């Protein structure tokens, strides 16, 4: 046995011995990156009165973008760019997050696959396990952004009602927005606060409307723009809109919340199912568990079930 073979065998044995811990560390790194991504809020709507220096993404990010423009990373980067657009980040920050995440996701998936590849005996089980390992980090990141979008949409009725109360006191849109933003959900409040600080409120409202892309918020923005341009009775229109939204949300709220929690449960089961079965088999069969056909068969079935469940639940929520 050569030195390279001994080294590769020792690395494989080390990975097999610490599979659950490696998966936990990778999952923690993925969640850490997700938290960093969704906590970055740099205004794109507020114009500075000082001289603006043209920003550049940097050569490293530009090199990553060249890689992510190739198939299949091009599809992943487009999906991530669309999902991150909801956060209304500035262009440079969004490009950095998209480029780094588009590279980080397949690398994480490949590392996850290396930890479970040893027990996959048949080619189709290896293929399914590879697809699952690539899908889990991508699914985790997009599900986090979807949950953030869902929480913002659920706060829209209360935000409209708070704005209506503030508008009664101030009778002007800008101070009413500034007052109600302090009481709103922190994500929605930060977004709308940048709108109120903008020199062109109508344009900023249109930008936020296109990013959020919610039918009720679109109507709310249309009412504000129409009032700024043509005047009219805004308070009664907002009251009718809020009643309609409340009635509709009471019907849809339980269904949407249930589907999102189904996704969280399915994702958790997909992440921890293979480590659990490998740990149990290791306790029963010892370190040579990957030599047993039943272990490979059970792991292959779990990978197929997990991948199918992730796809089905995501499709159901999109309908």
C-alpha positions, 0 to 999 in steps of 0.5 A: 500500500502506497503512502497516498493510499494510506493517507486517503484511507486515514482521511476517510476513516477520520471522516467516518469517525466524526461524521455527525460532528462534521455535519453539525459544524457545516450546518452551523457555518451555513446558519452563520452565513445566513445570519450575516446575510440577512442582518446587512441593511445598507440603504439604497433609497437614501441619497447622501448630500456629500460627494458620492464615491463610486464603489466597486465589488472588488477583484475577488468578487468579480472572479467569483462572479465569472465562476457563477456565470457558468452552468449550473451555478448560473441558475443558483446565483439567479435564484439567490439574487431574486431571493436577496432582492427582497432585502433591498440591499445596495447593489454591491452588497447584494452582488457580494452575497450572491457570489459568495453564497453561490460558491459556498453552497456547492462546496458545503454540499460536496463536503456533506457528500464526502461524509456519507459517500462511503456507505452508498453502494449503488450508483443511484443511491450515490446520485440521490445522496449527491443531489440531497447534499447540494439541495440542503444548504440551498434549501436552508438559505432560501427557506430563511429568506422566505420566512423573512418575507413571510414575516414582513407580509404578515406585518403589512396590515398592522403597518397600514393601520399604524400609518393611518393613525399617524396620518390622522395626526400629521396629515402628511405622508412623510412624517406619518411614515417616520412615526409609524416606522418606529412601531412597525416590524424591524425589517419592514420598519427599516425599509420604510424608514429609508423611503421616508428619508428619501428625497423622492418618496414616489420613486422610493415607494415604487422601488420597494413595491417592486421588490416586495411584490405583495398585492396588498402592499402594491395597493397601499403604495398606489394609494399613497402615490395617487394621494401625493399627485392628485389628493383625495380622501386617503384615510377612508381608503386605507381603512377599507383596505385594512379591513379587506386585508384582515379578512383575507389574512384570517383565511390564509394565515393558518395555511401559510404558517402550517406549510412553512413549519412543514418545510422547517420540519422536513428540512430538519429531518433531511439534515439529521436523518442520515447522521442518526441512522449512521450513528445508530448503526455504528453503535450496533454494528461497529466501525465496519457498518458501511460494509453491510448492505442493509445500512447502505439500503436504509441510507439510500431510502432515507436520501430518496424520501428526504429529497422527495419531501423537500421538493413536494413541500416547496412546490405545495407552498409555491402553489 
